[in-house]
Amino acid sequence: MLTTISPRPGDDARTHTDGPSLGEALLVSPEVKIEPLSWGWGTWPHLVSPVQHAFNLAFRHVPLLKSFIRNPLAHAAAIEDPKMFGGPFVHLSKAQLDDARAVLAKIEAEGAQLIAFAEEFRAFEKLLLGECKGFSLEGLYERLPMTLKGVVELAYDTANHPRIRTLDRLLYRRFEGLGEEVLISRVHDRDRPFFMNTPRLAGAGGFVRRLPYSSAGWEVLANARLHPVPAIDIAGALGVDVADLVRFSHLFTEEQPVRVEPEYVGSDVRVRYMGHACVLIQHAGTSVLLDPLTAWDRGQEGGEFTFFDLPDRIDYVVLSHAHQDHFSIEMLLQLRGRIGTLVVPRNNAASKADPSMRTALNYLGFDDVVALDEFDRIAIRGGSITSLPFPGEHGELDILSKHTALVELGGKKLLFLVDSNAVDAALYDHLAEAVGQVDAVFLGMECAGAPLSWLYGPVVDEAFSRKDDESRRLSSSNADRAWRMLERIKHDKVFLYAMGFEPWLRFVMGLEYEPESVQLSEVNRLSEILRNNGRNLNILNGCAQFML
């Protein structure tokens, strides 16, 4: 049995023994978060792919930390304004200066190769753009810096603009495992800082360990969320002695987690909305999960379903694009042992803003990954998945790794338009013909998105003007453009989703809507347009379940 002992300084007082026995089985407490980190920063797709990881270290993380260390009071003043939660300000206190210095020192020491790669890549790219107007690039290979030799190809596009194409799998091998960590701690979703502006610190009672993303230790920890796992296996996954787990027994429990009917084998199609863009479709034992990102904490407003309510086996996972709220590394690593096939869009290998989702997933330990071109279709048990165009929402960068999806299952058709921006209504004449009558359309309307640099700043030209930046936002459709899509596509029901309404998404989205927000006004306007045309807009906020 668990008993109370005196904690060490910095530990929470919790219940535990003199040390778990080798055979004792433990469950991770449902309130505990298991977060993948890169030198303290929450891992998202651009911290997995090596080129983007290097650029984010050199041109986001290091400058942010140096700015905070130089003037912590300026950052403290900025974060007093809730609207600055997702801005370029570190959400640490002046008392945590030493922690920030430690994170910076570790990055500069252990990540020096990545930083040098990013700096030399940017300098050489500037040289190419300045000197090369169409003449052969062969002579430039002799001038490549050592960090780029053997891992890039120089080429022109058809407008004679020079480009550097990286051989990413070679770079994955070069930088394998650098900075890869896990943070295990008790923290509520709403108390997590924004992933892009603040490193994660262990805090009282938490701990950080090195744990490569490909390690089988992720499956051990994830399995311990649902089933008791021998203490010796958990200790092995974390690289500690079993006796050391005594310090962290407050992170474990003897109680099985509550699970709400995760399995479904009925003949109808069950649709379980898990929040944001995460939708689980089940029919006759087959499951398709789109953009997995659920609540972890049960009992939050709207959070009727959590990670624990996903089925033990997920046959197909469809990822729409590589933004942090649709391609959650934290979620995927903890589902890795339960996923059959992942379906992703193909990328533009010539763009450093567009890392391959398939290659990143392979690196994360997923073997069965299918990359589709637009209008590709794959058969699944009881239906099919079709990749469809996804215009907009990426700041007009030449990014191909984005698609919407038509899922056919159990005789029903569900169309997921994600964050599409219908700038060209004629496209939806073609899509309407391709998809036919659908039972449900899911549509996002984050129509006043952040400027391009908010997400892609580290990988775009440093001379990018503020005017251009403000003009190219990460936006989806407003009411008029959403109606352009919906009036063309024959559908029975339309659902608004992927808006970031849910309170557990704040640390991922970096925003909270005000009542007067443009996005909410546009949603209300679309709802009115639909009503005037004899239709209803079903607004999803939190979780929901329905049958088709």
N, C-alpha and C positions, 0 to 999 in steps of 0.2 A: 504494500500500500504506500501511497505518497504521504510524506510527512513534512512539516515545516522545518526549515533550518535557517540559520542566519545567513543573509546574502553577503557577498563581498561588496566593497564600496562600488557604487554605480549600478549594482544589480537591483532588480525589483525583489521585494520579499514575496516569494511564492511557495508553493508546496512542491517538495521533492525529497528524495531519499539521500542517503550517503553516496549515492551513485547508482545508476541503473545497472542491473545485472546483464550479462551477455545475452541471455535469452529473453529478457523483458521486451515486450512489444509496446511501441509507442505510436500515438497518433499526433500529428501536428494540429494544434488548436485552430479552430476555424477562423479566429480573429487574427491569426498570424499571417503576415505577408512574406512571400518568398520572392525577392526582387532581383532580377539580373542587373548587374551594374558593369559599367566600364570605367575603371578608376574613379568610382564613386558616383558617376552620372548614370541616371536611369537609362537602360538600353532600349533604343528604338532602331528601326532598320538602318538608318544612316550611321549608327555606331557598330553595326555588324559588318557591312561591306567596307573593305579596307580603304578605298580611295575616299569615300565620304567620311569614314571614321577619322582619317588623317586631317581632312579639311575642317571638320568640326572641332577636333582638338586644337589645331593651330589657330583657327580664326573665330572660334566661339568660346570654348571652355577656358583656354588660357587667358585671353583678353578679359573675359568676365571676372575670373578670379583675381587677376591683377587689379582690375578696377575696384573690386570690393575691398581688397587689401589696402589700396591707396586711400580710399575714402569710404569706409563702412557706413558713416553717418548719412551720406547721400543716398546709399541704397536703402538704409533703414527708413529714411524719410519717404522715398518713393513707394515702398511697399505698404505704407500706411494707407494709401489709396487702393481700394479693392480692384479698381480698373487696371492697376499696374501688375496684377497677379501674374499675367502671362508676358509681361514686358521684360526688357533686358536688365533686370535687377536681381541680385542674389538675395534670397530670402533666408539669410542668416543674421544673427545678432552680432554686435561688436564683441561680445564675450566669446564668440566662436571664431575669432580671427585666427587663432592657432590651428583650428581644424581646417580652415580654408587654406592656410599656408601649407599644411601637411598634404592636402589633396594636390595642390599645385606642385609641390616638390616631387611628389610621387609621379605625377604626369610627366614633368620635365625630365625626370631621371629614367623612368621605365618606358615612356612613350617617345623618347627622343628620335627614334627611327621614323615614326609616323609623322612627327612634326616636321622633320627635315624633308620627308617625301612631299608633304603638302607645300612647303615653302618653295622647294625647288621646282615642283610641278607648276606652281603659279608663275614663277619667274620665267620658266622656259616657255610657258604658254604665251606670256606677254611678248617674249622675243619673237615667237612664231607670228603672232598677230601683227607685230610691227614690221617685220621684214619680209614675210612670205605672201606674195600676191598672185601666185600661179606657177612660178618656176619650180622645178623639181625639188623635192624635199630630201633627196638622198644624202646630200652633203651635211644635213643637220644632225644625222645620227652620231657623227663624230663629236658633236658639241653637247650631246645629252649628258646631264649630270649623272653621277654613279647611281643615285637612287632610282633613276628611270631606265637605265640601261638594261635591255633584255626583257622588259616588262611592258613596253609600249610600242605602238605602231603610229607613225605619223602619216596623215592623209589629208586630202582636200575634200570638201563637199562639192556639189556641182556648181556652187557659186564662187568657187575658189577661196573659200575660207578655210584656213588650216585647222586641223583638229588633232588632239592626242587621244588615241584609243588605248585603253589599258587592258592588259591580259589578266583579268581579275583572279582567276584561279591560281596563278603564280603568286599574286600578291596575298591571297589568303594563306598560302603556304608560308610566305616570308614572315607575315605578321601573326601567325596562328597563336591564339591564346593570350595575346597581350592585353592586359588590363581586365580580363574577364573574371568577375567576382559574383558572389551572391550575398545579399543582405537578408537576414532573417530577423524579424522584429514584430512586436505588437504595435500596430498603428492603424488608426481608422482611415478609411479612404479619404475622407474630407480633410484630414490633417496632413496629407502628403503634399510636399511642395511641388510646384510645376516642374516637370521633368527636364525642361530645356534650359532653365535659368539657375537651378540650384542643385548642387550635389547632395546625395543622400548620406546622412551620417547615422551611425548605428544607434546612438542615444542610449539611455539607460535600459539595460536588459536585452539589447539587441547585439548582434555580432555580424561581422563581415568576414568571409573566407574566400580564398581563391577557388573558383569552380568554373573551369572551361565550359562554354555553352554546349559543346558536344559531349560532355561527360555524362555517363549513365547515372551520376549522382542526382541529376534533375528528376529522373524517373523515380528514384528511390524516395526523394522528398515529396514529389507529387503523389506517389502511391500512399505515402503516410498521411496524406490529407483525407483519404477515404477508408483506408484499412490499416490495422495495426502492423507495424514493421519492426522487426527486431532492432534493439538499440545498437547492436554491433554493426548493422547495415547502415543505419543513419550516421553513426560515428564515422564509418568508412567513407560515406559519401562526402562528408565535410572535412575529412582529413584530421580528425581529432580522436583522442582516446575515449572509450566509453565512459570512463570516470569523469571526463571533462564535461559531459552532458549535464552533470549535476548543476552547473552554474546556469544552465538554460532550460531547466525543467519547466519553468513557467511558460515556455513556448509549446509544451506538449500537454496532452490530456489523455484520459482513459475513456472518454465518451465518444461514441460514434457521432459523426455530424448528421444533422437533419438533412434529408434529401426528399425533394418533392417530385415524386413520380417521374424519375429521369427516363425510364424506358417506356416505349409505346409500340405496340404491335398491331394496333387496330387497322381496319380497312379504310377508314377516313384518313384525310391528311390533317395531322395536327401541326399547327404553327405556334411556336412559342417565341414571343418577342422578349429578348433578354436585356434590352436597353441599347440605345444608340443605333448602330448598324448591325447589331448581332441578332440574327434570326436563326432559329433551329426549326427545320422541317422534318417531320417524321411520318412514315407510312409503312405499315406491315413489316416493321423491324429494320427498315432502311432509314438512315439519318443523313441529312445534309445541313451543315452549319456554315453560315456566312459571317465573315469578319468577326471572329470570336473576341469579345471584350465584354465580360460580365461584371456585375458587382461581386465583391468578395464577402462583404459584411451583410448578413441577413438583418432585416428589420429597418433598413434605411427607407426613407420616403420613396415609394414606388418600387422598392427592391424586393418584390415577392420571389423572384428567381435569382439564384446565384450560381457561381461556378459549380457548386455541389449538385445542382439540378440538371447538369449535362449528362447524357448517357455514358455508360462505361465504354462503349465503342461508338465512334463517330466515323461513318463510312467515308464521307467527303467533306472537306473544308474548302470553301471558296473564298479567296482573298481578292478584294477589288482593286486595291492599290497600296502603295508603300508608305502612306501617312500613318502616324503613330496611333491614331484612333481606329484604324482599320487593320493594321498589321501589328498586333501586340505581341512583342517578344515574351513578355512576362506570362501572358496567357498561353501562348503556343508551347513554350518549353514545358509547362506543367500539364499540357495535353498530349505531349509527344508520344507517349506510350499507348494512347487511345485513338489516334487518328489513323485512318487508312490511307486515303489519297488526298493530296493538296492540289488545288486547281488555281493557277495564277496566270496573269497576262505576261506576254513576252516583253522584253525591255528593248531600249535603244542603246546598244553597246557603245555608240559613239558619243553619248552624252554623260558627262560626269554627274549630272543631276538625276540620272536614271539607272541606279544599280539593278542588277538582275535579282528579282525576287526568288527565282528558282535556285540560283547559285547560293544566295544567302540561306535559304532553307536547307539546302544540302549541307552547308557548313554547320547549321544548327542541329544536324543529326536526323533530318528527314530525308528518306531515300526515295519515296514514291511521290514525286512532284511532277505535275503535268503543266507545261507552259503553253498557252493557247494564243493564237492570233485571232483577230476579230472575225466573227462568224464561224469559228471552229466549234464543233459540237462533239461531246463525248457521251457515250451511252453509259448509264448506270442502272443498277437493279431497280426496275419499276419506273424508269424514265430517262432523263438526259439533262445535261448542263450545256448551255450554249453561251459562248463569249460574244459580247456585243460592244459597240463603240461607247466610249465614255468621254464626251467633249468637255473641255474646260477644267476649272478648279485647280490647275497646276501652274498658274501664272504665265501661261503661254510658252512655257519651256518645252523643248522637244522631247517630251517624255511619253513613252509608249506603254510603260508598265501600269496600265489602268484599264479596267474593263467593267462594264455592267454585265448582268447575267440573267438569263432566262433559265429557271429551274422547272423542269417538268417531272412530276412525281405523282403516282397514283391517279393519273388522269387529270391532274390539275396543273395549271400554268401560273407561275409566280415570277414577275418581272421586277428586278432590283436595279433601279436607275441610280442609286447611290447619290453622289453629289454632282450629277450632270448639269451642265450649263448649256441650255438649248439656244446657243447663239445663231444656229442655222436650222430653222424649223424644217427645212426640206429633208434633213436627215431622218426625221421621224416619220415621214411618208414611207421611206424605205424600211425603217424598223417596224412600222405597223404591218407592212406586208410580210416581213420576215417572221414576226412572232404570232400573227393572227390574234384571235380572241384570247385574252388572258383573264384569269380569275382574280388576280390581285396585282396591283402596281404599288411598289414601295419607292418613295421619292424623298430626297433631302432638299432643304431650301436654306442652306447657310449662305445667303445671298450677299452678305457684306463681310467677306472673309478678310483675313489679315493680308498686308502687303507681301509681295513675293519674298522679300528678304527675311521676313519673320521665320520662315522655315528653311529657305534655300540660300540665305545670305552667305554662308561659308563657301558655297560652291559656285557662286556667280562672280562675274568680273568685279573687282574692288572699285572700279570707276563707275559702276552702275548708278545712274542719277536718282535722286529722291523723287523727282517728278515721274520718271518711268516706273520706279518701284511702286509708287502709290497708284499708278494706273493699272497695274497688273496684279490683281488680287486673287487670293485663293478662294474664289466664290463659286457657288452653284447658282441655280436658277432663282429669279424673283418670280412673283405671281404670274406675270405675263408670259414669261418663258416656260414656266411650269405648265401653264394652260396650253401653250403650243404643243407640248408633248402629249398631254392628256386628251386633247380634243382629237388627236390623230389615232392614238392607240385605243383599240376597242378593249374595254375592261369592265369588270363587274364592281370591283372595290378599289379604292385608292387609299393608301396609308402614308401619312407623313412620318418620317423617321430620320435618324442620323443627324439630329439637331444639337446634341450635346446637352439636352435638358437635365439629364440625370445627375443628382448631386455627387455620385461616386466618380464622375468623370472629370471633376475640376482639375485634378493634377495632370490629366492627359490633355484636356482641351485648352486650359488656360483662360477660360472665360466663364462668365455667368450673365445671363440676359437680364436687362432691365425691362420693365413693363413697356417702355417707349422704344425698345430696340427696333431697328429697321426690319430685322428678320421676323419678329413677331407680327409687325404690321403687314408684312408681305404674306405671311401665313394666313392672317385674317382675311386679307384681300382675295387670296386664292380660294379660301373657304366660301366666300361670298360669290365668286365667279362660278364655282361648282354648284352652289345652291340655285343660282339663277338658271343653271342648265340642267336642273333636276338631279343633281348628284350630291354626294356627301364626301367630305374629307375626314377621314378617321385619323386623329392626331395621337400618335403613340408617344407616351412620356412615362418612363419607368419600365414596367413589365406588363405583359398581357399574354393571353392564350386564347386561341379560337380554332375552330375546325372548318375545313373547306370540303 
